[in-house]
Each structure stands twice: as C-alpha cells, then as structure tokens.
Amino acid sequence: MPFRINRNGTFVYGVRTGGVHTSAEAWGMKIDWDRRTCARKGHATYAPDDPRLRIRLHARTALGDAWRCLRCGDFVLGEPHGSGPAAEAPLVPRGKVLRDLFVLRFLAVERAVRGVFIVLVAVAVWKFSNSQDAVRRLFDEYLDVFRPVFRHFHYDLDHSPVVGSVQKAFGYRHSTLVLVAGLLLAYALIELIEAVGLWYAKRWAEYLTVVATAAFLPLEIYELTEHISWLKIATLVLNILAVLYIALAKRLFGLRGGRRKFDEERHSASLLEVEESAGVAHAPL
C-alpha cells in the first residue's frame, strides 16, 4: 500500500482502486500523470548504496520496510525492485518526460492507423491494376443503374467530380498503377516504422518523423490549393504541430542544447529530482 510521510513524521495512506487515487489530490483538476502511470503499471522502487540517499528513500513502519517510488514519490511497502549505485538506478520517466511520452504514443497511434489505411489503399490500387477492364465494366453498369435515381434528385452523375476522377483513373496504364501501389506501400512502411519507434520513444524515430513529415508538408499545402477540406486542414495542422513539438521538445538538430541537454533533462526528471526532493545535497561542479 503506497503512503506518504509528512514532515511531522505521521503517515498519510493513499489507497488506489482501479487506478483512482482516493486522497484529496485525486479531486484536483490537474492530472497527475506519475500516479496514474503507477496505478496502471505499478511502482518503481530502488535501494541506492549511498547511505545519505538510502536513508531518505527508506522508511520503517509497523507493517514492514517501505521504499520511495522513483516515479510518483510515494512510499511503497515491500522489498525494492532493485539496488546498487545511485548512478545505475533506472531512468524512470516522470513529470514532463512522462507527458512527452504520452504525446509521442498518441502520434505513434496516429501514424499506425494512417499506415494501415495506406496499405489498404495500395492493395486496392494493385488489385485494380490487374483487373482494370473488369472494374471499368462493373463501374459503367452500376453508373447506368444509378443515373436515373440521381437524376430524380436533380444530380447529374456524368458531371460529378468523383465520377470524373474514377473515370480518369481507368485511363491510367497498368505500369503506372503498379508504380503508384509500390510508392504507397513504401510510404506506409515509413509510417509504420515511425509508429513503432515513437511508441518506444526512440530518438532515431523522432528524427525520422520530423524529416518525413516536413518533406510532405509542401505537397499537403499544394493539395489545399487544389481543393480545400476540413480533413486536409486538420491533417496539415496536426503534422505542423508534430514537427514543431518533436523538434523543440526533444531538442533535435541541436535545438535548445541538443542531445546533451536532452539527456540531462531526462536524468534530472528521474533519480536526481527524487534526490533533490529527498534533501540530498549535491557537490558543486
């Protein structure tokens, strides 16, 4: 059972049921991503060799020994999950780093859904290229059937932009359609690789996402000049925000201090932040 130790030495127990904290903080408007993650995945405790830090992260209670969670900061009854030098403690995402991970995984899901959709489109184009004449005849038959129905509602299918686009596609050569299917599969593969890498917060995936997404922005802008739709606008805005967020938040391409500052931020958000909250003084550089 996780709990806190007040400055006066008293214990404050916080029981979680179904991932919901029952303390007064649970009623606040601000989302505590650290505790929500611990409620879902469990706590991460560690017993460092440094006696100054060890005594601050350890507590003896009537129910047994307890250790401070490296993610949410609560004390947890039971043996620690690991022990050793403080420098070898696991880098547990917490605070801002944990929120960044949530955003990356949202983008990963979006990339995965888009990749699967593009694969389906590529398969449809490839099948269409192998049976182009049969599909053309089937389309013309259905067009003859629905033409009187749409004419009754004062809609001329012969001058429909959608019908015109489909009929234009029938004029493409087999080799052209196969090339289009291949390019779509390559694009889908990039999207799926991005999704996997972003889900596991790989730095190479962040670079790939920024470069690949930025490369397609001019094409998306050009498509808006041809035809404006809310879906295209939303996609363009989402991609621009994704490029700016990942490049700045992850300090890519040397931005905001680059990789060195990123590693320092990631480390300070885990063990060092716990040390500072525990009152352990650090030697000046």
C-alpha positions as CSV (number, residue, x, y, z in Angstrom):
1,M,0.0,0.0,0.0
2,P,1.5,3.4,-1.0
3,F,1.7,6.2,1.5
4,R,3.4,9.4,2.3
5,I,5.4,10.6,5.3
6,N,4.6,14.1,6.5
7,R,7.2,16.4,7.9
8,N,5.9,15.7,11.4
9,G,6.6,12.0,11.0
10,T,2.9,10.9,10.6
11,F,1.8,8.6,7.8
12,V,-0.8,9.5,5.1
13,Y,-2.1,6.4,3.4
14,G,-3.5,6.7,-0.1
15,V,-5.5,3.6,-1.4
16,R,-5.9,3.1,-5.2
17,T,-8.8,1.2,-6.5
18,G,-9.0,0.6,-10.3
19,G,-6.3,3.2,-10.9
20,V,-8.1,6.0,-8.9
21,H,-6.3,7.7,-6.0
22,T,-8.7,8.3,-3.1
23,S,-6.6,11.0,-1.4
24,A,-7.7,14.7,-1.6
25,E,-5.3,15.2,-4.6
26,A,-7.5,12.9,-6.7
27,W,-10.2,15.6,-6.7
28,G,-7.9,18.3,-8.2
29,M,-8.2,19.5,-11.7
30,K,-4.6,18.8,-12.6
31,I,-3.8,15.3,-13.9
32,D,-1.1,13.6,-12.0
33,W,0.5,11.5,-14.8
34,D,3.0,10.0,-12.4
35,R,0.4,8.5,-10.1
36,R,-1.8,7.4,-13.0
37,T,1.1,5.6,-14.5
38,C,2.0,3.9,-11.2
39,A,-1.6,2.9,-10.8
40,R,-1.6,1.2,-14.2
41,K,2.0,-0.2,-14.3
42,G,3.0,-0.4,-10.7
43,H,5.6,1.4,-8.7
44,A,9.4,1.5,-9.4
45,T,11.5,1.4,-6.2
46,Y,15.3,1.3,-5.9
47,A,17.7,1.0,-2.9
48,P,20.8,3.1,-3.6
49,D,24.1,2.2,-2.0
50,D,24.7,5.9,-0.9
51,P,23.7,5.9,2.8
52,R,22.6,9.5,2.7
53,L,20.2,8.9,-0.1
54,R,19.3,5.4,1.1
55,I,18.0,6.7,4.4
56,R,15.9,9.3,2.7
57,L,14.3,6.8,0.3
58,H,13.7,4.2,3.0
59,A,11.2,4.1,5.9
60,R,10.5,1.6,8.6
61,T,6.8,1.1,9.5
62,A,4.8,-1.2,11.7
63,L,3.9,-3.1,8.5
64,G,7.5,-3.5,7.4
65,D,10.1,-1.7,5.3
66,A,8.9,0.8,2.6
67,W,10.8,2.5,-0.3
68,R,10.0,5.7,-2.2
69,C,8.8,5.2,-5.7
70,L,11.1,6.8,-8.3
71,R,8.1,7.8,-10.4
72,C,5.4,9.2,-8.1
73,G,7.4,9.7,-4.8
74,D,5.1,7.7,-2.6
75,F,6.5,5.1,-0.2
76,V,5.6,1.5,-1.0
77,L,5.7,-1.4,1.3
78,G,7.9,-4.4,0.4
79,E,11.4,-5.0,-0.9
80,P,12.8,-2.6,-3.5
81,H,12.7,-3.7,-7.1
82,G,16.4,-3.1,-7.5
83,S,19.5,-1.9,-5.6
84,G,23.0,-0.7,-6.3
85,P,24.9,2.6,-7.1
86,A,22.7,5.7,-7.5
87,A,24.1,6.3,-11.0
88,E,22.8,2.9,-12.1
89,A,19.3,3.5,-10.9
90,P,16.7,3.0,-13.7
91,L,15.7,6.2,-15.5
92,V,12.0,6.1,-14.8
93,P,10.0,8.6,-16.9
94,R,8.2,11.1,-14.7
95,G,6.9,14.6,-14.8
96,K,7.4,16.4,-18.1
97,V,9.3,13.4,-19.6
98,L,6.2,11.2,-18.9
99,R,3.9,13.7,-20.5
100,D,6.2,13.9,-23.6
101,L,6.0,10.1,-23.8
102,F,2.2,10.3,-23.8
103,V,2.3,12.7,-26.7
104,L,4.7,10.5,-28.6
105,R,2.5,7.5,-28.2
106,F,-0.5,9.5,-29.4
107,L,1.4,10.3,-32.5
108,A,2.5,6.7,-32.8
109,V,-1.1,5.5,-32.8
110,E,-2.0,8.2,-35.4
111,R,0.9,7.0,-37.6
112,A,0.0,3.3,-37.2
113,V,-3.7,4.0,-38.2
114,R,-2.5,6.0,-41.2
115,G,0.0,3.4,-42.2
116,V,-2.6,0.6,-42.2
117,F,-5.0,2.7,-44.2
118,I,-2.4,3.4,-46.8
119,V,-1.6,-0.3,-47.1
120,L,-5.2,-1.0,-47.8
121,V,-5.3,1.7,-50.5
122,A,-2.1,0.3,-52.0
123,V,-3.6,-3.2,-52.1
124,A,-6.8,-1.8,-53.7
125,V,-4.8,0.0,-56.4
126,W,-2.7,-3.1,-57.1
127,K,-5.9,-5.3,-57.5
128,F,-7.4,-2.6,-59.6
129,S,-4.4,-2.6,-61.9
130,N,-4.7,-6.4,-62.5
131,S,-8.5,-6.2,-63.3
132,Q,-8.8,-2.7,-64.7
133,D,-11.1,-3.6,-67.6
134,A,-13.5,-5.7,-65.4
135,V,-13.7,-3.0,-62.8
136,R,-14.4,-0.4,-65.6
137,R,-17.3,-2.5,-67.0
138,L,-18.7,-3.1,-63.5
139,F,-18.5,0.6,-62.8
140,D,-20.3,1.5,-66.0
141,E,-23.0,-1.0,-65.3
142,Y,-23.7,0.5,-61.8
143,L,-23.4,4.0,-63.2
144,D,-26.2,3.2,-65.7
145,V,-28.4,1.8,-62.9
146,F,-27.9,4.8,-60.5
147,R,-28.0,7.5,-63.2
148,P,-31.9,7.7,-63.3
149,V,-32.0,7.6,-59.5
150,F,-29.7,10.5,-59.0
151,R,-31.3,12.4,-61.9
152,H,-34.6,12.2,-59.9
153,F,-32.8,14.2,-57.1
154,H,-31.5,16.7,-59.7
155,Y,-27.9,15.4,-59.5
156,D,-26.0,14.7,-62.7
157,L,-23.6,11.9,-62.2
158,D,-22.0,12.5,-65.6
159,H,-20.7,15.8,-64.3
160,S,-19.8,14.6,-60.8
161,P,-16.2,15.3,-59.8
162,V,-16.0,11.9,-58.0
163,V,-17.2,10.0,-61.1
164,G,-14.9,12.0,-63.3
165,S,-11.9,11.1,-61.1
166,V,-12.8,7.4,-61.2
167,Q,-13.2,7.5,-65.0
168,K,-9.8,9.3,-65.2
169,A,-8.2,6.5,-63.2
170,F,-9.4,4.0,-65.8
171,G,-7.2,5.7,-68.3
172,Y,-4.0,5.0,-66.4
173,R,-1.7,2.3,-67.7
174,H,-1.1,-0.9,-65.8
175,S,2.6,0.0,-65.1
176,T,1.6,3.4,-63.8
177,L,-0.9,1.9,-61.3
178,V,1.7,-0.7,-60.1
179,L,4.2,2.1,-59.5
180,V,1.6,4.0,-57.5
181,A,0.9,0.9,-55.4
182,G,4.6,0.5,-54.8
183,L,5.0,4.1,-53.7
184,L,2.0,3.9,-51.4
185,L,3.5,0.7,-49.8
186,A,6.8,2.5,-49.3
187,Y,5.1,5.4,-47.7
188,A,3.0,3.1,-45.5
189,L,6.2,1.3,-44.4
190,I,7.7,4.6,-43.3
191,E,4.6,5.5,-41.3
192,L,4.6,2.1,-39.5
193,I,8.3,2.3,-38.7
194,E,7.7,5.8,-37.3
195,A,4.8,4.4,-35.2
196,V,6.9,1.6,-33.6
197,G,9.9,3.9,-33.0
198,L,7.7,6.7,-31.4
199,W,5.9,4.2,-29.2
200,Y,9.2,3.2,-27.7
201,A,10.5,6.8,-27.7
202,K,13.5,6.0,-29.9
203,R,15.4,9.1,-30.9
204,W,16.0,7.9,-34.4
205,A,12.2,7.7,-34.8
206,E,11.8,11.3,-33.7
207,Y,14.3,12.4,-36.4
208,L,12.6,10.2,-39.0
209,T,9.2,11.6,-38.1
210,V,10.3,15.2,-38.3
211,V,12.2,14.8,-41.6
212,A,9.5,12.6,-43.3
213,T,6.6,14.7,-42.1
214,A,8.3,18.0,-43.1
215,A,9.1,16.6,-46.5
216,F,5.4,16.0,-47.2
217,L,4.2,19.4,-45.9
218,P,4.7,21.2,-49.3
219,L,2.6,18.5,-51.0
220,E,-0.2,18.9,-48.4
221,I,-0.2,22.7,-48.9
222,Y,-0.4,22.2,-52.7
223,E,-3.4,19.9,-52.3
224,L,-5.1,22.6,-50.3
225,T,-4.7,25.0,-53.2
226,E,-6.4,22.4,-55.4
227,H,-9.3,21.6,-53.1
228,I,-9.9,22.7,-49.5
229,S,-11.5,20.3,-47.0
230,W,-11.6,20.2,-43.2
231,L,-9.8,16.8,-43.2
232,K,-6.9,18.2,-45.2
233,I,-6.7,21.3,-43.0
234,A,-6.7,19.2,-39.8
235,T,-4.1,16.8,-41.2
236,L,-1.8,19.7,-42.2
237,V,-2.2,21.4,-38.8
238,L,-1.5,18.2,-36.9
239,N,1.6,17.5,-39.0
240,I,3.0,21.0,-38.5
241,L,2.4,20.8,-34.7
242,A,4.0,17.4,-34.6
243,V,7.1,18.6,-36.4
244,L,7.5,21.7,-34.1
245,Y,6.7,19.8,-30.9
246,I,9.1,16.9,-31.5
247,A,11.9,19.1,-32.8
248,L,11.7,21.5,-29.9
249,A,10.7,19.2,-27.0
250,K,13.2,16.5,-27.9
251,R,15.9,19.1,-28.8
252,L,16.6,17.6,-32.2
253,F,19.1,19.1,-34.7
254,G,21.0,20.8,-31.9
255,L,17.9,22.9,-30.8
256,R,17.7,24.1,-27.2
257,G,21.1,22.5,-26.3
258,G,20.7,19.3,-28.4
259,R,21.3,15.8,-27.2
260,R,23.4,16.8,-24.2
261,K,20.7,18.9,-22.7
262,F,18.1,16.3,-23.6
263,D,20.0,13.6,-21.6
264,E,20.4,16.0,-18.7
265,E,16.7,16.8,-18.6
266,R,15.8,13.1,-18.8
267,H,18.1,12.2,-16.0
268,S,17.1,15.1,-13.7
269,A,13.4,14.2,-14.2
270,S,14.0,10.8,-12.6
271,L,16.5,10.0,-9.9
272,L,18.1,13.4,-9.4
273,E,14.7,15.0,-8.9
274,V,14.0,12.4,-6.3
275,E,17.3,13.1,-4.6
276,E,16.6,16.9,-4.5
277,S,13.1,16.3,-3.1
278,A,14.7,14.0,-0.5
279,G,17.0,16.8,0.6
280,V,20.3,15.2,-0.5
281,A,22.9,17.9,-1.2
282,H,24.9,17.6,-4.4
283,A,28.6,18.6,-4.6
284,P,29.1,21.7,-6.7
285,L,30.7,21.2,-10.2
